[in-house]
Structures are given as C-alpha cells and as structure tokens.
Amino acid sequence: MNFSSDPALRKIALTAAELVTTDTGRIHQDELLEALCEQLAQHPEHIASMRRKAAQAMMRDLGERHSPRRHRTANGLYHPKSIMKLGNGIWVWMKDSNPTDMTEWGRISSRNFVQTATAEAHKQEYVGARSDAYRDNPHCVRLSQLEESVFGYQQGSFDDLDFDAA
C-alpha cells in the first residue's frame, strides 16, 4: 500500500522535531506531538494534506488492529472481523476470504518475514560493529564522532530522504 508523501508536511515535521530536540539529541514523542500540532495550526493552507495523512493513519491503525493475531481466539488466527492484507492495496475481511486470498496472504506474510529478518540482521551487524568501535575508541562519545573518524562517513545529499524538499 502506497501512502502519499507531502514534502511540505515532512518539512513541518522536521521543523517540529528540531524544535523539541534536547541538547543531548533526544526527542520526546509527547513534546513532538504537541509541537507538530502547533506547527500545523500555523499552516491552514495544508488542511487537505493533513486530512489525507490523518485518514492514512486511521486506515493503517485499522489494518494493524484488525490484523489476524495468534491466541486472539481459541481457534488460532481466525476472527471474522480480522482483515487480511493481500497486497496491491487490497484487503479482505477474514470471514470473506477464499482459497486464493489465503494463498496470497501466506505468500505476503513469508515475504514480509524474510524482509524483516534480513533488515534486522543488517541492523544487528551495524550495532555490533559500532559497539566494538566504541570500545576500541573511547574518545568517541557520540555516534557522529565514531562514524566520521572510524568509518569514514561523509555527509552527502539528503535528496533520497527528502530532508531538503519544500
């Protein structure tokens, strides 16, 4: 499922995050949410985009809350009000799913598991390498120092992350 991305809203979010960042680089979500609300109130020209983002969040929440879960019922995963995500923006109520839906849902679940496991393995490899480097370089107290001095990080463009957009 593709969600629309609005560069102006991303910029507002980044501004709000920068406003609430502490001197140690921490962002407290409650403060960020409040700052976002304040920033959004100053931009009524983005009401349509905000409405769409809110609707997307509600849709995502619906899908997550109604996703089949183990041990939710005595019969395993099945609950008639559960929603199976079939890909390509299609969902089906579990009670209405057919054999083709079940096969597709299983394929997607397997693919998602592999992607998640692979991403987690990469993350753990990164954490391990940085943890080792912190021990070997006690003068580095922040990750930025470690990345630049040990791993040769050089800041490139933020184009792929849309940090500079809008």
DALIN-V690260 format. One record per backbone hydrogen bond with DSSP energy under -0.5 kcal/mol. CO is the residue of the C=O (numbers start at 0). NH is the residue of the N-H. E is the energy in kcal/mol with one decimal. If there is no record, write none. Layout:
BEGIN
co:CO nh:NH e:E
co:CO nh:NH e:E
END
This chain:
BEGIN
co:4 nh:6 e:-0.6
co:5 nh:9 e:-2.3
co:6 nh:10 e:-2.2
co:7 nh:11 e:-2.0
co:8 nh:12 e:-2.5
co:9 nh:13 e:-2.4
co:10 nh:14 e:-2.6
co:11 nh:15 e:-2.5
co:12 nh:16 e:-2.4
co:13 nh:17 e:-2.4
co:14 nh:18 e:-2.1
co:15 nh:19 e:-1.5
co:16 nh:20 e:-0.8
co:21 nh:24 e:-2.0
co:25 nh:21 e:-2.7
co:26 nh:28 e:-0.6
co:27 nh:31 e:-2.5
co:28 nh:32 e:-2.9
co:29 nh:33 e:-1.9
co:30 nh:34 e:-2.6
co:31 nh:35 e:-2.9
co:32 nh:36 e:-2.3
co:33 nh:37 e:-2.2
co:34 nh:38 e:-2.8
co:35 nh:39 e:-3.0
co:36 nh:40 e:-2.0
co:37 nh:41 e:-0.8
co:38 nh:41 e:-0.8
co:39 nh:42 e:-1.8
co:42 nh:45 e:-2.0
co:43 nh:46 e:-1.6
co:45 nh:49 e:-2.7
co:46 nh:50 e:-2.8
co:47 nh:51 e:-2.2
co:48 nh:52 e:-2.5
co:49 nh:53 e:-2.7
co:50 nh:54 e:-2.5
co:51 nh:55 e:-2.5
co:52 nh:56 e:-2.4
co:53 nh:57 e:-2.3
co:54 nh:58 e:-2.4
co:55 nh:59 e:-2.8
co:56 nh:60 e:-2.5
co:57 nh:61 e:-2.4
co:58 nh:62 e:-2.5
co:59 nh:63 e:-2.4
co:60 nh:64 e:-2.9
co:61 nh:65 e:-1.9
co:63 nh:66 e:-0.8
co:65 nh:82 e:-3.4
co:68 nh:71 e:-1.3
co:72 nh:75 e:-1.1
co:74 nh:77 e:-0.7
co:75 nh:72 e:-1.0
co:78 nh:81 e:-2.3
co:79 nh:94 e:-1.0
co:81 nh:93 e:-3.4
co:82 nh:67 e:-0.5
co:82 nh:84 e:-0.5
co:83 nh:85 e:-0.6
co:83 nh:91 e:-2.2
co:86 nh:89 e:-1.8
co:89 nh:85 e:-2.9
co:89 nh:86 e:-0.6
co:91 nh:83 e:-3.1
co:92 nh:95 e:-1.5
co:93 nh:96 e:-1.3
co:97 nh:101 e:-2.4
co:98 nh:102 e:-2.2
co:99 nh:103 e:-2.5
co:100 nh:104 e:-3.0
co:101 nh:105 e:-2.2
co:102 nh:106 e:-2.3
co:103 nh:107 e:-2.6
co:104 nh:108 e:-2.4
co:105 nh:109 e:-2.3
co:106 nh:110 e:-2.7
co:107 nh:111 e:-2.9
co:108 nh:112 e:-2.2
co:109 nh:113 e:-2.3
co:110 nh:114 e:-2.4
co:111 nh:115 e:-2.7
co:112 nh:116 e:-3.0
co:113 nh:117 e:-2.6
co:114 nh:118 e:-2.5
co:115 nh:119 e:-2.5
co:116 nh:120 e:-2.3
co:117 nh:121 e:-2.2
co:118 nh:122 e:-2.3
co:119 nh:123 e:-2.8
co:120 nh:124 e:-2.2
co:121 nh:125 e:-2.3
co:122 nh:126 e:-2.8
co:123 nh:127 e:-2.6
co:124 nh:128 e:-2.3
co:125 nh:129 e:-2.5
co:126 nh:130 e:-2.8
co:127 nh:131 e:-2.4
co:128 nh:132 e:-2.1
co:129 nh:133 e:-2.5
co:130 nh:134 e:-1.9
co:131 nh:135 e:-2.1
co:132 nh:136 e:-1.3
co:136 nh:139 e:-2.2
co:138 nh:140 e:-0.7
co:141 nh:144 e:-0.6
co:141 nh:145 e:-1.6
co:142 nh:146 e:-3.2
co:143 nh:147 e:-2.1
co:144 nh:148 e:-2.7
co:145 nh:149 e:-2.5
co:145 nh:150 e:-1.4
co:146 nh:152 e:-2.8
co:157 nh:160 e:-1.6
co:157 nh:161 e:-0.9
co:157 nh:162 e:-1.3
co:158 nh:161 e:-1.0
END
